[in-house]
């Protein structure tokens, strides 16, 4: 297997692990972590695509942009989790489902 194939397999493995984490957990902080794992897999695939098309600098700059946006999303998600813990007393997503009305 070439380096590109190994990189793409690891990217798909990270996305799959994140998706699995999203499917099995109900804890809000663990959901944010699973989303972070999925995004890291997408970043690895983005850089690998840039390398495969001989535009590595473009792939890396796009990855840096996604990292900045992803960090903002993670901070907001964790702040939301803290507020949910304060108000509801739990981080269970089922408790949030009761808020719908």
Phi and psi in degrees as GROMACS dihedral restraints (atoms count N, CA, C in turn):
[ dihedral_restraints ]
;  ai    aj    ak    al  type     phi  dphi    fc
    3     4     5     6     1   -82.7    20    10
    4     5     6     7     1   169.9    20    10
    6     7     8     9     1   -62.9    20    10
    7     8     9    10     1   -38.4    20    10
    9    10    11    12     1   -63.3    20    10
   10    11    12    13     1   -42.2    20    10
   12    13    14    15     1   -65.3    20    10
   13    14    15    16     1   -40.6    20    10
   15    16    17    18     1   -64.3    20    10
   16    17    18    19     1   -41.0    20    10
   18    19    20    21     1   -63.3    20    10
   19    20    21    22     1   -43.7    20    10
   21    22    23    24     1   -67.7    20    10
   22    23    24    25     1   -37.0    20    10
   24    25    26    27     1   -64.2    20    10
   25    26    27    28     1   -41.3    20    10
   27    28    29    30     1   -68.3    20    10
   28    29    30    31     1   -34.4    20    10
   30    31    32    33     1   -64.5    20    10
   31    32    33    34     1   -45.0    20    10
   33    34    35    36     1   -65.7    20    10
   34    35    36    37     1   -33.4    20    10
   36    37    38    39     1   -66.5    20    10
   37    38    39    40     1   -40.1    20    10
   39    40    41    42     1   -65.5    20    10
   40    41    42    43     1   -43.1    20    10
   42    43    44    45     1   -63.7    20    10
   43    44    45    46     1   -41.4    20    10
   45    46    47    48     1   -65.1    20    10
   46    47    48    49     1   -40.2    20    10
   48    49    50    51     1   -65.9    20    10
   49    50    51    52     1   -39.4    20    10
   51    52    53    54     1   -66.1    20    10
   52    53    54    55     1   -40.8    20    10
   54    55    56    57     1   -64.4    20    10
   55    56    57    58     1   -41.2    20    10
   57    58    59    60     1   -61.1    20    10
   58    59    60    61     1   -42.8    20    10
   60    61    62    63     1   -62.7    20    10
   61    62    63    64     1   -37.5    20    10
   63    64    65    66     1   -65.6    20    10
   64    65    66    67     1   -35.8    20    10
   66    67    68    69     1   -76.2    20    10
   67    68    69    70     1   -29.1    20    10
   69    70    71    72     1  -100.8    20    10
   70    71    72    73     1   -13.7    20    10
   72    73    74    75     1  -106.3    20    10
   73    74    75    76     1   153.0    20    10
   75    76    77    78     1  -120.3    20    10
   76    77    78    79     1    -2.0    20    10
   78    79    80    81     1   -80.6    20    10
   79    80    81    82     1   130.6    20    10
   81    82    83    84     1   -64.3    20    10
   82    83    84    85     1   -37.8    20    10
   84    85    86    87     1   -68.9    20    10
   85    86    87    88     1   -38.8    20    10
   87    88    89    90     1   -67.1    20    10
   88    89    90    91     1   -30.7    20    10
   90    91    92    93     1   -65.7    20    10
   91    92    93    94     1   -42.7    20    10
   93    94    95    96     1   -62.7    20    10
   94    95    96    97     1   -40.7    20    10
   96    97    98    99     1   -65.5    20    10
   97    98    99   100     1   -41.5    20    10
   99   100   101   102     1   -63.5    20    10
  100   101   102   103     1   -39.2    20    10
  102   103   104   105     1   -64.4    20    10
  103   104   105   106     1   -38.0    20    10
  105   106   107   108     1   -63.3    20    10
  106   107   108   109     1   -40.2    20    10
  108   109   110   111     1   -64.4    20    10
  109   110   111   112     1   -41.1    20    10
  111   112   113   114     1   -63.8    20    10
  112   113   114   115     1   -41.5    20    10
  114   115   116   117     1   -66.8    20    10
  115   116   117   118     1   -36.8    20    10
  117   118   119   120     1   -64.4    20    10
  118   119   120   121     1   -36.3    20    10
  120   121   122   123     1   -63.8    20    10
  121   122   123   124     1   -40.5    20    10
  123   124   125   126     1   -65.8    20    10
  124   125   126   127     1   -35.2    20    10
  126   127   128   129     1   -65.4    20    10
  127   128   129   130     1   -42.4    20    10
  129   130   131   132     1   -61.9    20    10
  130   131   132   133     1   -41.3    20    10
  132   133   134   135     1   -66.0    20    10
  133   134   135   136     1   -36.8    20    10
  135   136   137   138     1   -65.5    20    10
  136   137   138   139     1   -43.8    20    10
  138   139   140   141     1   -67.5    20    10
  139   140   141   142     1   -37.9    20    10
  141   142   143   144     1   -65.1    20    10
  142   143   144   145     1   -37.6    20    10
  144   145   146   147     1   -66.2    20    10
  145   146   147   148     1   -38.0    20    10
  147   148   149   150     1   -64.8    20    10
  148   149   150   151     1   -38.0    20    10
  150   151   152   153     1   -69.4    20    10
  151   152   153   154     1   -38.7    20    10
  153   154   155   156     1   -68.0    20    10
  154   155   156   157     1   -30.6    20    10
  156   157   158   159     1   -95.9    20    10
  157   158   159   160     1    13.2    20    10
  159   160   161   162     1    58.4    20    10
  160   161   162   163     1    31.8    20    10
  162   163   164   165     1  -129.4    20    10
  163   164   165   166     1    58.1    20    10
  165   166   167   168     1   -61.9    20    10
  166   167   168   169     1   -38.7    20    10
  168   169   170   171     1   -63.2    20    10
  169   170   171   172     1   -38.2    20    10
  171   172   173   174     1   -66.2    20    10
  172   173   174   175     1   -43.9    20    10
  174   175   176   177     1   -62.1    20    10
  175   176   177   178     1   -40.5    20    10
  177   178   179   180     1   -69.1    20    10
  178   179   180   181     1   -38.5    20    10
  180   181   182   183     1   -69.4    20    10
  181   182   183   184     1   -37.0    20    10
  183   184   185   186     1   -65.2    20    10
  184   185   186   187     1   -38.7    20    10
  186   187   188   189     1   -63.9    20    10
  187   188   189   190     1   -39.9    20    10
  189   190   191   192     1   -63.9    20    10
  190   191   192   193     1   -38.8    20    10
  192   193   194   195     1   -63.4    20    10
  193   194   195   196     1   -42.6    20    10
  195   196   197   198     1   -66.4    20    10
  196   197   198   199     1   -36.5    20    10
  198   199   200   201     1   -62.0    20    10
  199   200   201   202     1   -42.4    20    10
  201   202   203   204     1   -64.2    20    10
  202   203   204   205     1   -47.4    20    10
  204   205   206   207     1   -64.6    20    10
  205   206   207   208     1   -38.5    20    10
  207   208   209   210     1   -66.7    20    10
  208   209   210   211     1   -36.3    20    10
  210   211   212   213     1   -64.8    20    10
  211   212   213   214     1   -40.7    20    10
  213   214   215   216     1   -62.9    20    10
  214   215   216   217     1   -43.6    20    10
  216   217   218   219     1   -63.2    20    10
  217   218   219   220     1   -41.2    20    10
  219   220   221   222     1   -65.2    20    10
  220   221   222   223     1   -41.7    20    10
  222   223   224   225     1   -64.6    20    10
  223   224   225   226     1   -43.1    20    10
  225   226   227   228     1   -65.4    20    10
  226   227   228   229     1   -41.2    20    10
  228   229   230   231     1   -63.2    20    10
  229   230   231   232     1   -41.6    20    10
  231   232   233   234     1   -70.8    20    10
  232   233   234   235     1   -35.5    20    10
  234   235   236   237     1   -64.9    20    10
  235   236   237   238     1   -38.2    20    10
  237   238   239   240     1   -63.3    20    10
  238   239   240   241     1   -40.7    20    10
  240   241   242   243     1   -63.7    20    10
  241   242   243   244     1   -39.7    20    10
  243   244   245   246     1   -63.6    20    10
  244   245   246   247     1   -42.8    20    10
  246   247   248   249     1   -66.6    20    10
  247   248   249   250     1   -39.1    20    10
  249   250   251   252     1   -63.6    20    10
  250   251   252   253     1   -40.7    20    10
  252   253   254   255     1   -63.2    20    10
  253   254   255   256     1   -40.2    20    10
  255   256   257   258     1   -67.3    20    10
  256   257   258   259     1   -44.4    20    10
  258   259   260   261     1   -79.6    20    10
  259   260   261   262     1   -48.0    20    10
  261   262   263   264     1   -93.7    20    10
  262   263   264   265     1   -22.1    20    10
  264   265   266   267     1    82.6    20    10
  265   266   267   268     1     6.4    20    10
  267   268   269   270     1  -148.8    20    10
  268   269   270   271     1   159.8    20    10
  270   271   272   273     1  -107.6    20    10
  271   272   273   274     1    10.4    20    10
  273   274   275   276     1   -72.3    20    10
  274   275   276   277     1   132.8    20    10
  276   277   278   279     1   -68.5    20    10
  277   278   279   280     1   -22.7    20    10
  279   280   281   282     1   -65.3    20    10
  280   281   282   283     1   -32.8    20    10
  282   283   284   285     1   -66.2    20    10
  283   284   285   286     1   -30.6    20    10
  285   286   287   288     1   -74.0    20    10
  286   287   288   289     1   -29.5    20    10
  288   289   290   291     1   -64.8    20    10
  289   290   291   292     1   -25.7    20    10
  291   292   293   294     1   -71.5    20    10
  292   293   294   295     1   -16.2    20    10
  294   295   296   297     1   -78.0    20    10
  295   296   297   298     1   -10.9    20    10
  297   298   299   300     1   -62.8    20    10
  298   299   300   301     1   -29.9    20    10
